[in-house]
Amino acid sequence: MVFDFYYRLSPRRRELYERSERLHAPRLQAAVFRPLADHLGDALDSGRQAAVRKAAQALADAFVAALGLPPVRITVRRTRPERGGSEYHGYYEGADGGSPAQITVWMHTARRRQVVAFRTFLRTLVHELAHHLDFEGFRLEESLHTERFYERESSLFRDIVGEKPRSRPVRRQAG
């Protein structure tokens, strides 16, 4: 299955899309990551930006160590910026001239200025870490939002929080 935007891609980007669709998420050990995720949740509950950044960085450090990836620096900003009626949740910037890759995440919603829910914040962080995996682990020239990208993100998220995958309904053939 491909998303509609696939048909608007150049041949080179279609090839990248198809490469992304063939990749699967590596497994992470929940026993390592669950305590880090819990600590991140506690930091969010505190509302302290420095504590959230430190906890998010610890989780990212464990992620890159587990997968043998180059380091990534986490920046936590306060209130999400808005653009065109939507809010930024996170942003990935690749390594540049000796500087490590950087992930920026925001800890407050734009409209209500409330601390983001734990699962939403963690999902955003994992989403950006999945981009890091695409670039640095899978060596993709571009990290496209393919169906398989979202499957990798979901698998990594479940591993980190220690959830089992949801079973998909079995499709029965007619006849």
One Martini backbone bead per residue (centre of mass of N, CA, C, O) as a GRO file, in nm:
protein
  175
    1MET     BB    1   0.099   0.035   0.020
    2VAL     BB    2   0.016   0.372  -0.070
    3PHE     BB    3   0.033   0.692  -0.064
    4ASP     BB    4  -0.082   0.945  -0.257
    5PHE     BB    5   0.197   1.105  -0.279
    6TYR     BB    6   0.355   0.901  -0.450
    7TYR     BB    7   0.241   1.003  -0.740
    8ARG     BB    8   0.419   1.289  -0.696
    9LEU     BB    9   0.683   1.157  -0.724
   10SER     BB   10   0.977   1.105  -0.804
   11PRO     BB   11   1.164   0.845  -0.896
   12ARG     BB   12   1.368   0.872  -0.660
   13ARG     BB   13   1.148   0.896  -0.432
   14ARG     BB   14   1.011   0.627  -0.491
   15GLU     BB   15   1.255   0.456  -0.417
   16LEU     BB   16   1.264   0.550  -0.123
   17TYR     BB   17   0.986   0.458  -0.046
   18GLU     BB   18   1.034   0.155  -0.111
   19ARG     BB   19   1.263   0.117   0.088
   20SER     BB   20   1.101   0.191   0.342
   21GLU     BB   21   0.887  -0.044   0.302
   22ARG     BB   22   1.124  -0.275   0.367
   23LEU     BB   23   1.142  -0.176   0.659
   24HIS     BB   24   1.227  -0.257   0.999
   25ALA     BB   25   1.207  -0.266   1.324
   26PRO     BB   26   1.380  -0.277   1.582
   27ARG     BB   27   1.439  -0.415   1.885
   28LEU     BB   28   1.340  -0.335   2.216
   29GLN     BB   29   1.401  -0.318   2.563
   30ALA     BB   30   1.178  -0.256   2.806
   31ALA     BB   31   1.364  -0.285   3.059
   32VAL     BB   32   1.525  -0.029   2.970
   33PHE     BB   33   1.289   0.188   2.877
   34ARG     BB   34   1.062   0.214   3.088
   35PRO     BB   35   1.210   0.381   3.307
   36LEU     BB   36   1.264   0.621   3.114
   37ALA     BB   37   0.968   0.681   3.054
   38ASP     BB   38   0.881   0.730   3.346
   39HIS     BB   39   1.073   0.967   3.393
   40LEU     BB   40   0.948   1.145   3.176
   41GLY     BB   41   0.669   1.161   3.304
   42ASP     BB   42   0.763   1.297   3.566
   43ALA     BB   43   0.883   1.547   3.431
   44LEU     BB   44   0.620   1.646   3.306
   45ASP     BB   45   0.466   1.671   3.576
   46SER     BB   46   0.661   1.904   3.680
   47GLY     BB   47   0.712   2.126   3.433
   48ARG     BB   48   1.024   2.096   3.383
   49GLN     BB   49   1.227   2.156   3.126
   50ALA     BB   50   1.502   2.038   3.222
   51ALA     BB   51   1.387   1.759   3.304
   52VAL     BB   52   1.278   1.682   3.026
   53ARG     BB   53   1.540   1.699   2.870
   54LYS     BB   54   1.700   1.492   3.036
   55ALA     BB   55   1.504   1.251   2.993
   56ALA     BB   56   1.505   1.257   2.682
   57GLN     BB   57   1.811   1.218   2.652
   58ALA     BB   58   1.831   0.943   2.794
   59LEU     BB   59   1.653   0.794   2.593
   60ALA     BB   60   1.815   0.862   2.338
   61ASP     BB   61   2.082   0.737   2.432
   62ALA     BB   62   1.970   0.447   2.452
   63PHE     BB   63   1.880   0.421   2.161
   64VAL     BB   64   2.156   0.464   2.016
   65ALA     BB   65   2.304   0.240   2.170
   66ALA     BB   66   2.119  -0.004   2.091
   67LEU     BB   67   2.164   0.075   1.758
   68GLY     BB   68   2.439   0.215   1.678
   69LEU     BB   69   2.416   0.526   1.685
   70PRO     BB   70   2.449   0.832   1.661
   71PRO     BB   71   2.416   1.104   1.813
   72VAL     BB   72   2.157   1.298   1.984
   73ARG     BB   73   2.008   1.610   2.031
   74ILE     BB   74   1.806   1.753   2.284
   75THR     BB   75   1.529   1.979   2.254
   76VAL     BB   76   1.334   2.181   2.478
   77ARG     BB   77   1.038   2.344   2.440
   78ARG     BB   78   0.767   2.498   2.530
   79THR     BB   79   0.584   2.627   2.290
   80ARG     BB   80   0.413   2.559   2.033
   81PRO     BB   81   0.407   2.619   1.714
   82GLU     BB   82   0.228   2.785   1.464
   83ARG     BB   83   0.088   2.662   1.136
   84GLY     BB   84  -0.182   2.676   0.959
   85GLY     BB   85  -0.353   2.555   1.226
   86SER     BB   86  -0.098   2.412   1.332
   87GLU     BB   87   0.123   2.207   1.523
   88TYR     BB   88   0.415   2.157   1.650
   89HIS     BB   89   0.598   1.879   1.791
   90GLY     BB   90   0.848   1.811   1.593
   91TYR     BB   91   1.215   1.809   1.507
   92TYR     BB   92   1.450   1.720   1.250
   93GLU     BB   93   1.815   1.735   1.246
   94GLY     BB   94   2.081   1.676   1.091
   95ALA     BB   95   2.387   1.636   1.060
   96ASP     BB   96   2.650   1.909   1.084
   97GLY     BB   97   2.970   1.956   1.068
   98GLY     BB   98   3.005   1.772   1.354
   99SER     BB   99   2.724   1.793   1.435
  100PRO     BB  100   2.472   1.669   1.576
  101ALA     BB  101   2.189   1.568   1.578
  102GLN     BB  102   1.848   1.714   1.607
  103ILE     BB  103   1.589   1.739   1.856
  104THR     BB  104   1.268   1.896   1.863
  105VAL     BB  105   1.055   1.966   2.143
  106TRP     BB  106   0.731   2.022   2.282
  107MET     BB  107   0.556   2.079   2.613
  108HIS     BB  108   0.335   2.282   2.491
  109THR     BB  109   0.057   2.397   2.398
  110ALA     BB  110  -0.057   2.654   2.207
  111ARG     BB  111  -0.345   2.730   2.313
  112ARG     BB  112  -0.335   2.630   2.637
  113ARG     BB  113  -0.049   2.583   2.763
  114GLN     BB  114  -0.012   2.280   2.812
  115VAL     BB  115   0.096   1.999   2.906
  116VAL     BB  116   0.178   1.739   2.749
  117ALA     BB  117   0.103   1.440   2.701
  118PHE     BB  118   0.292   1.177   2.746
  119ARG     BB  119   0.227   1.002   2.490
  120THR     BB  120   0.261   1.236   2.293
  121PHE     BB  121   0.552   1.307   2.357
  122LEU     BB  122   0.674   1.027   2.312
  123ARG     BB  123   0.579   0.989   2.021
  124THR     BB  124   0.737   1.228   1.912
  125LEU     BB  125   1.017   1.134   1.990
  126VAL     BB  126   1.002   0.865   1.834
  127HIS     BB  127   0.957   0.983   1.559
  128GLU     BB  128   1.232   1.132   1.548
  129LEU     BB  129   1.402   0.874   1.598
  130ALA     BB  130   1.309   0.738   1.333
  131HIS     BB  131   1.455   0.936   1.154
  132HIS     BB  132   1.735   0.870   1.260
  133LEU     BB  133   1.729   0.577   1.171
  134ASP     BB  134   1.695   0.626   0.871
  135PHE     BB  135   1.959   0.787   0.832
  136GLU     BB  136   2.179   0.623   1.024
  137GLY     BB  137   2.088   0.317   0.989
  138PHE     BB  138   1.957   0.301   0.679
  139ARG     BB  139   2.065   0.529   0.483
  140LEU     BB  140   1.870   0.746   0.409
  141GLU     BB  141   1.822   1.041   0.228
  142GLU     BB  142   1.519   1.007   0.323
  143SER     BB  143   1.233   1.060   0.552
  144LEU     BB  144   0.948   0.912   0.495
  145HIS     BB  145   0.587   0.900   0.528
  146THR     BB  146   0.525   0.593   0.554
  147GLU     BB  147   0.371   0.320   0.648
  148ARG     BB  148   0.632   0.185   0.765
  149PHE     BB  149   0.722   0.415   0.938
  150TYR     BB  150   0.474   0.400   1.130
  151GLU     BB  151   0.533   0.109   1.217
  152ARG     BB  152   0.807   0.163   1.342
  153GLU     BB  153   0.714   0.369   1.547
  154SER     BB  154   0.511   0.184   1.695
  155SER     BB  155   0.710  -0.036   1.775
  156LEU     BB  156   0.900   0.140   1.942
  157PHE     BB  157   0.691   0.242   2.140
  158ARG     BB  158   0.605  -0.033   2.254
  159ASP     BB  159   0.881  -0.115   2.357
  160ILE     BB  160   0.923   0.125   2.555
  161VAL     BB  161   0.633   0.069   2.717
  162GLY     BB  162   0.556  -0.247   2.709
  163GLU     BB  163   0.381  -0.328   2.458
  164LYS     BB  164   0.170  -0.505   2.284
  165PRO     BB  165   0.063  -0.584   2.000
  166ARG     BB  166  -0.189  -0.550   1.803
  167SER     BB  167  -0.420  -0.733   1.672
  168ARG     BB  168  -0.521  -0.835   1.372
  169PRO     BB  169  -0.762  -0.893   1.180
  170VAL     BB  170  -0.893  -1.157   1.021
  171ARG     BB  171  -0.915  -1.227   0.688
  172ARG     BB  172  -1.180  -1.341   0.504
  173GLN     BB  173  -1.260  -1.536   0.249
  174ALA     BB  174  -1.462  -1.564   0.009
  175GLY     BB  175  -1.629  -1.893  -0.052
   0.00000   0.00000   0.00000
